[in-house]
C-alpha cells in the first residue's frame, strides 16, 4: 500500500484523479469540485456593486519556491480582463491541480478607487522534498534509481511529479527484465524526506511439469534461473530457448504464481511437452555429388532421456548422375556413427564424437577414387566471460587412401597441358594423419533455425601430423563470420565472409587443399568448379524471406520454409595441378535463388539454383547449376 502520511490532503485527492495510487477512505475525483466549490473568497463590498470591473493587476502571495510567473501562465484570467467570479473559481482549481499547493488557497479581489480590481491569490506550498531513502533494491542500484528522484529535490511535493518518477523507476526495472518488481510503498517524513520501499519479486521455487522421458536433472541444468534470485523475464526466456533447442520438446512455456507462503515471492513452473526423438529414416534422391542415392538412418535426439544424441547413417550413391566430369563415376559409400553429449564433465562443456567411412569418387583429386576412415572428437567449452563465446578443441586420426580411377584420361590431360605425368603420383598422395585443431566460436544469434539478429563467427587452426611421413605435416588457419540483419517482420539479410590459408607445409598433400564451388561455398558451380588452392577468400550476401501466405499455414514444416536470393563471390590462391588440368576459373561471382528449411535432427537443408556472372571456364556451365546442401559449414 502507498502511504502518504504527510503529503497533505491535496496530494491524496490528486493521486486519485490520476488513478495511480488507490488510498481507501478518500474522496474521488468527482469530489474535488465539491472541496473547491467554495474556497476562501473575500472581496470588497464595492466590487459587488459594480457590474463591470477590469483586473488592474494580479498578485501571487505565498509562493516561495514556485515562481509566480509560472502560476500566472496557467491561469485563464489575465491583467486587463473583465473580472469573472466563475472564471476565478476555475483558475483556483487549475492552480490546485498543479500539485504544488495545499487546498488552503483563496482569491481576494480588492476594488481600487478607479473602479478596477486588484486580484490577490494566496496559496500555501506543500512541504519541499529534502532527501530520499530507498529500501529493497538489489538488482538496480540506488544511484540509478536516484536519477529519477533527484529532479524532485528542493521543490514542493508534487504528486504528479512523484507518480511520473515512480513510473520511470518501474520502467527501468521492466526494461531489464524484472517484470515482477513493484514499488511497495512511498511515504514522507515531517522533514520532507521521501521514503521508497521496493519489492523486486524474488523466486520462491522452480517446478518442472510435463516431462516423462527426460530426466529432471537434465532439464534443470539448462535452467540458469535459480530460486532465491530476483525473477528476470529475459533470463528465463533464454532458459526456455535453451530447452527448446535441445530438440527434446515440441513446446516449452512458463507460468508464474504468487507463493502461498510469501506474497512477495513467486513460484515458477516450467511446462514441457515432449516430442518423439527416436526416428528411423529411409530415403533417396538425386544429389549433386553422390548422384542417385539411397540412405538409411537411425537416430535419437534424447538418448536415455539424457538429451544425448546418437545417430547412425548410411548412404549409397551411384556417383553417375549430375557429377562433374572431373569426378570419377564410382559407387559412393558413406557411413557415420556420431554421439553428442551436451554436458561433458560439467555444464559448460559439450562433446561431439564420430566414426566415419567414405568411399567415393574424389571431389578434390580429379578422376581419383578416395577412401577415408577416421575418428574424431570435439570438445566445446563455453566461456564464462562471454556466454556467446566458446573455445573448441578437435582431436582425431584419419587414414586417406587415393587410387587412380582413369589413367588414360589423366594422361591425356597432362599431355594437353604439357605437364609431367610424374606429378600425378603427388596428386594421389594420401596418408595417415593425427589432427589437432584448437578454435574459437562466437554465436549471438537469436535463433539457430531462422536467425534474424546477431552474429556467428569462428576461427580454427588445424595441425595435421603425418604419421607415415613427417614431411606431410602441415598447418592451416581458417575463419568465418556471419552477420544477420532483420528486414521487415520475418525476413533477414545475411552477410558472410570466409577465408583460409596454409600456414606451413610445402609438401601438404593436394587432398587437403581448399576448394571453391558447390553448395557450401560458391553456389552455381559444381564441387571444386571454381578451383582448388592453398588459400581462399569468399563472401556472400543473402536475403531470406518467408514465401507469401505459405508461412501463415498452420504447418510447422512450412513455417520454417524460406525463399532466398543471394550473391556469392570468391577466389582461390596458389592453384593446384587439378585447377590447371581443368582450366578452373580460380575466381567467380554468382547469383541465384533457393529454398531453405531447417529439418529437425538434420539442420539447414537448402536447394539453390545459381548462374555465374563471370566466365565459368571451359568445364563450367554458363547457365549455372542446381546445388543441394545439408547443414551449414562452421569453418
Order of alpha helices (4+ residues) and beta strands (2+ residues): alpha-alpha-beta-alpha-beta-alpha-alpha-beta-beta-beta-alpha-alpha-beta-beta-beta-alpha-alpha-beta-beta-beta-beta-beta-beta-beta-beta-beta-alpha-alpha-beta-beta-beta-beta-beta-beta-alpha-beta-alpha-beta-beta-beta
